[in-house]
Amino acid sequence: ERTGDNAMTTAERMRLWAMLGLGSLLAMGGFAGSRALGAALGRVIWLTVPSRRRMATSNIADCLGLPAQQAARIAKNSFEHTGRSFLELLLTHRFGFDFTHLRMEPEDSLLRLRAGTRPIVAATAHLGAWELLASLLGELYQERPRLVVVRKYSDAAAHAFIERRRQARGAMMVGHRNAASTVLRALRKNGLAAFLVDHNAKRQEAVFLPFLNKEAAVNIGPAILAVRGKALLWPVALVREGKGYVFKTQEPLDTATLEGSMEERILAAAKFYTKATEKFVLETPEQWFWMHNRWKTKPLF
């Protein structure tokens, strides 16, 4: 597998430099610019991609039990928040726990995360400012590993650009296909590994669990690694609030205290982060990524 700038072709490096240049130009607008331009980008996607517009509206109506008009309003807001997420990727180097308009919920969230000495598997979602969250988690510790497990892009230039932005504050990106050994090594050093746990999964990688009133294929990988690493499973999210952000956490699950067989403990962990993700989504439904086909993989029976 090719990695790094030196493994790119000349054409790929040129595209990377072009992306970096354009990204620097767009980042000059700062957070105010990302709010305005990102929301405008979301509205453009709303108007020009009707299939995604219909999917998001239908998902919201079905999952939240809302009439079509209200579901469409939430869906449109969701598109705008997604557009903002794309633009916020350009500002990861400027965003940390010292950001002026950032608050903790609960207030002691950061203290608790930093004070502990146990390994942590952070479960999060495509909700709110998820790109900024990746860089934020890189600031949690100095000496302990901080990993964010992501899906790799087939385009080498795009992947390199996104990886640079996500690693701007100290986190290391790890491709999900080869993550297991790297994550377990990090957990043995009492590190943190973060996973997006709300996307559709292949049947062979999933268990089917209720999520927003529908059976969803839930990726079992984070549960397996959390149980094997005897980690705290900690739900986290970064949601938008006016001009600022809220770093939210829920009470963690100590996987070392789970009882039963390995399969039963893994299932309990998967149920835990699925329910936690659902809670985050229901609190701010307009900030979730409704336009993706979350329930694409169906149970066999």
C-alpha positions as CSV (number, residue, x, y, z in Angstrom):
1,E,0.0,0.0,0.0
2,R,1.4,3.4,-1.0
3,T,1.8,5.9,1.8
4,G,3.5,9.3,2.0
5,D,4.3,12.1,-0.5
6,N,7.3,10.2,-1.8
7,A,5.1,7.3,-2.9
8,M,2.9,9.6,-5.0
9,T,3.2,10.1,-8.7
10,T,4.1,13.6,-10.0
11,A,0.5,14.2,-11.0
12,E,-0.7,13.2,-7.5
13,R,1.8,15.5,-5.8
14,M,0.8,18.4,-8.0
15,R,-2.9,17.8,-7.1
16,L,-1.9,17.7,-3.4
17,W,-0.1,21.0,-3.7
18,A,-3.1,22.5,-5.5
19,M,-5.4,21.3,-2.7
20,L,-3.0,22.7,0.0
21,G,-2.9,26.1,-1.8
22,L,-6.7,26.3,-2.2
23,G,-7.2,25.1,1.4
24,S,-4.9,27.8,2.7
25,L,-6.8,30.4,0.7
26,L,-10.2,29.3,2.0
27,A,-8.9,29.1,5.5
28,M,-8.1,32.8,5.5
29,G,-11.8,33.4,6.2
30,G,-11.4,31.7,9.6
31,F,-14.3,30.2,11.5
32,A,-16.7,32.9,10.5
33,G,-15.9,32.2,6.9
34,S,-16.3,28.5,7.3
35,R,-19.7,29.0,8.9
36,A,-21.0,31.1,5.9
37,L,-19.2,29.3,3.1
38,G,-19.8,25.8,4.5
39,A,-23.6,26.5,5.0
40,A,-23.7,27.8,1.4
41,L,-22.0,24.7,0.2
42,G,-24.5,22.6,2.0
43,R,-27.4,24.5,0.3
44,V,-25.8,23.9,-3.1
45,I,-25.6,20.1,-2.4
46,W,-29.3,20.2,-1.2
47,L,-30.4,21.8,-4.5
48,T,-28.2,19.8,-6.9
49,V,-28.3,16.3,-5.5
50,P,-31.9,15.4,-5.2
51,S,-31.3,11.7,-4.5
52,R,-29.4,12.6,-1.3
53,R,-32.1,15.2,-0.4
54,R,-34.8,12.6,-0.7
55,M,-32.8,10.0,1.3
56,A,-32.1,12.4,4.2
57,T,-35.7,13.6,4.3
58,S,-37.0,10.0,4.2
59,N,-34.6,8.9,6.9
60,I,-35.6,11.7,9.2
61,A,-39.3,11.2,8.7
62,D,-39.0,7.4,9.3
63,C,-36.6,7.5,12.2
64,L,-38.0,10.5,14.1
65,G,-41.7,10.0,13.2
66,L,-42.0,13.5,11.7
67,P,-44.2,14.9,8.9
68,A,-42.5,15.4,5.6
69,Q,-42.3,19.2,5.8
70,Q,-40.6,19.2,9.2
71,A,-38.3,16.4,8.2
72,A,-37.3,18.4,5.1
73,R,-36.4,21.4,7.3
74,I,-34.2,19.3,9.5
75,A,-32.6,17.6,6.4
76,K,-31.8,21.0,4.9
77,N,-30.1,22.1,8.1
78,S,-28.2,18.8,8.2
79,F,-26.8,19.5,4.7
80,E,-25.7,23.0,5.9
81,H,-23.9,21.4,8.9
82,T,-22.3,18.9,6.6
83,G,-21.0,21.7,4.4
84,R,-19.5,23.4,7.5
85,S,-17.8,20.2,8.4
86,F,-16.0,20.1,5.0
87,L,-14.7,23.6,5.5
88,E,-13.8,23.1,9.2
89,L,-11.3,20.5,8.0
90,L,-9.2,23.4,6.8
91,L,-9.1,24.9,10.3
92,T,-8.0,22.0,12.4
93,H,-4.6,23.6,13.1
94,R,-6.3,26.5,14.7
95,F,-8.7,24.6,17.0
96,G,-7.8,23.2,20.4
97,F,-9.0,23.1,24.0
98,D,-8.0,26.7,24.4
99,F,-10.5,27.8,21.7
100,T,-12.4,30.8,23.0
101,H,-15.8,29.6,22.1
102,L,-15.6,26.0,23.3
103,R,-17.3,24.7,26.4
104,M,-17.4,21.2,28.1
105,E,-20.5,19.3,28.8
106,P,-20.3,18.1,31.6
107,E,-17.9,20.8,32.8
108,D,-15.4,18.2,34.2
109,S,-15.2,16.2,30.9
110,L,-11.7,17.2,30.0
111,L,-10.4,16.8,33.5
112,R,-11.8,13.3,33.7
113,L,-10.4,12.2,30.4
114,R,-6.9,13.6,31.2
115,A,-6.8,12.4,34.8
116,G,-7.4,8.7,34.1
117,T,-4.6,6.2,33.4
118,R,-6.7,3.6,31.6
119,P,-6.8,3.0,27.9
120,I,-9.7,4.7,26.1
121,V,-11.7,3.8,23.0
122,A,-13.6,7.0,22.1
123,A,-16.8,6.3,20.2
124,T,-18.1,9.2,18.1
125,A,-20.2,9.9,15.0
126,H,-20.6,12.0,11.8
127,L,-22.2,14.6,14.0
128,G,-21.5,18.3,14.4
129,A,-17.9,19.3,13.9
130,W,-16.5,15.8,13.6
131,E,-13.4,16.9,11.6
132,L,-12.4,19.4,14.4
133,L,-13.0,16.7,17.0
134,A,-10.3,14.5,15.4
135,S,-7.7,17.2,15.9
136,L,-9.1,18.1,19.3
137,L,-8.5,14.5,20.6
138,G,-4.9,14.8,19.5
139,E,-4.4,17.4,22.3
140,L,-5.7,15.2,25.1
141,Y,-2.3,13.8,26.0
142,Q,1.4,14.4,25.3
143,E,3.1,11.1,26.1
144,R,0.2,8.6,25.4
145,P,-0.7,7.5,21.9
146,R,-3.7,9.2,20.3
147,L,-5.2,7.4,17.2
148,V,-8.1,8.2,15.0
149,V,-9.3,5.2,12.9
150,V,-10.6,6.3,9.5
151,R,-11.5,4.9,6.2
152,K,-8.8,5.5,3.6
153,Y,-9.6,7.4,0.4
154,S,-8.6,5.7,-2.9
155,D,-7.3,9.0,-4.3
156,A,-3.8,9.4,-2.9
157,A,-3.7,13.2,-3.1
158,A,-7.0,13.6,-1.4
159,H,-6.1,11.2,1.3
160,A,-2.8,12.9,2.0
161,F,-4.4,16.3,2.1
162,I,-7.1,15.1,4.6
163,E,-4.6,13.2,6.7
164,R,-2.4,16.3,7.1
165,R,-5.4,18.3,8.3
166,R,-6.7,15.7,10.7
167,Q,-3.2,15.1,12.2
168,A,-2.6,18.9,12.7
169,R,-2.9,18.7,16.5
170,G,-1.0,15.5,17.3
171,A,-3.4,12.6,16.6
172,M,-2.3,9.9,14.2
173,M,-4.6,8.6,11.5
174,V,-4.9,4.8,11.1
175,G,-6.6,3.1,8.2
176,H,-9.4,0.9,9.4
177,R,-8.5,-2.1,7.4
178,N,-5.1,-2.6,9.2
179,A,-6.0,-0.9,12.5
180,A,-6.3,-3.8,14.9
181,S,-2.6,-4.4,15.8
182,T,-1.8,-0.6,15.9
183,V,-4.8,0.1,18.1
184,L,-4.1,-2.7,20.5
185,R,-0.4,-1.5,20.9
186,A,-1.7,2.0,21.7
187,L,-4.2,0.7,24.2
188,R,-1.5,-1.3,26.0
189,K,0.3,2.0,26.5
190,N,-2.9,3.5,28.0
191,G,-3.5,5.5,24.8
192,L,-6.7,6.6,23.1
193,A,-8.2,5.3,19.9
194,A,-11.2,7.0,18.4
195,F,-13.7,5.4,16.0
196,L,-16.7,6.7,14.0
197,V,-19.3,4.1,14.9
198,D,-22.4,5.4,13.1
199,H,-21.7,4.4,9.5
200,N,-23.1,1.4,7.6
201,A,-21.0,-1.8,7.9
202,K,-20.6,-5.0,5.8
203,R,-22.5,-7.9,7.1
204,Q,-19.4,-9.9,7.9
205,E,-18.1,-7.0,10.1
206,A,-21.4,-6.2,11.8
207,V,-24.0,-7.1,14.3
208,F,-27.6,-5.9,13.8
209,L,-28.9,-3.7,16.5
210,P,-31.8,-1.2,16.8
211,F,-30.6,2.3,15.9
212,L,-33.1,5.2,15.6
213,N,-36.0,2.7,15.4
214,K,-34.5,0.6,12.6
215,E,-32.3,-2.4,12.5
216,A,-28.8,-1.2,11.5
217,A,-25.5,-3.1,10.7
218,V,-23.2,-1.9,13.5
219,N,-19.5,-2.2,13.0
220,I,-18.2,-4.7,15.6
221,G,-14.6,-3.8,15.3
222,P,-14.4,-1.0,17.9
223,A,-16.2,-3.3,20.4
224,I,-13.7,-6.2,19.8
225,L,-10.7,-3.9,20.3
226,A,-12.2,-2.2,23.4
227,V,-12.9,-5.6,25.0
228,R,-9.5,-7.0,24.1
229,G,-7.7,-3.9,25.3
230,K,-9.8,-3.8,28.5
231,A,-10.4,-0.1,27.7
232,L,-12.9,2.5,28.9
233,L,-15.5,2.9,26.1
234,W,-16.2,6.6,26.1
235,P,-18.8,8.3,23.9
236,V,-17.7,11.8,22.7
237,A,-19.0,14.4,20.3
238,L,-18.3,18.0,19.3
239,V,-21.5,19.8,18.4
240,R,-22.0,23.4,17.2
241,E,-23.6,26.0,19.4
242,G,-24.1,29.4,17.8
243,K,-20.6,30.6,16.9
244,G,-19.0,28.1,19.2
245,Y,-18.8,24.4,20.0
246,V,-19.6,22.0,22.8
247,F,-17.4,19.1,23.6
248,K,-19.9,16.5,24.9
249,T,-19.2,13.2,26.7
250,Q,-21.4,10.5,28.2
251,E,-20.5,8.2,31.1
252,P,-18.0,5.6,29.9
253,L,-18.4,1.8,30.0
254,D,-15.5,0.0,31.6
255,T,-15.2,-3.1,29.4
256,A,-12.9,-4.8,32.0
257,T,-16.0,-5.2,34.2
258,L,-18.2,-6.9,31.6
259,E,-19.2,-10.4,32.3
260,G,-19.9,-13.4,30.1
261,S,-18.2,-15.0,27.1
262,M,-16.1,-12.9,24.7
263,E,-19.0,-12.7,22.3
264,E,-21.4,-11.5,25.0
265,R,-18.9,-8.9,26.1
266,I,-18.3,-7.6,22.6
267,L,-22.1,-7.5,21.9
268,A,-22.6,-5.5,25.2
269,A,-19.9,-3.0,24.1
270,A,-21.5,-2.6,20.6
271,K,-24.9,-2.1,22.1
272,F,-23.5,0.5,24.4
273,Y,-21.9,2.8,21.8
274,T,-24.9,2.3,19.4
275,K,-27.2,3.6,22.1
276,A,-24.8,6.4,23.0
277,T,-24.7,7.5,19.4
278,E,-28.4,7.5,19.2
279,K,-28.6,9.7,22.2
280,F,-26.2,12.2,20.6
281,V,-28.2,12.2,17.4
282,L,-31.6,12.7,19.1
283,E,-30.2,15.7,21.0
284,T,-29.1,17.5,17.8
285,P,-30.7,15.7,14.9
286,E,-30.0,18.6,12.5
287,Q,-26.3,18.1,12.9
288,W,-26.1,14.4,12.0
289,F,-25.1,13.1,8.5
290,W,-28.6,12.0,7.4
291,M,-27.8,11.9,3.7
292,H,-25.9,8.6,3.8
293,N,-27.5,5.2,3.5
294,R,-27.0,4.2,7.1
295,W,-29.4,1.2,6.8
296,K,-28.1,-0.2,3.5
297,T,-26.9,-3.6,4.8
298,K,-30.0,-5.6,5.7
299,P,-30.3,-8.7,8.0
300,L,-30.5,-12.0,6.1
301,F,-33.7,-13.0,8.0
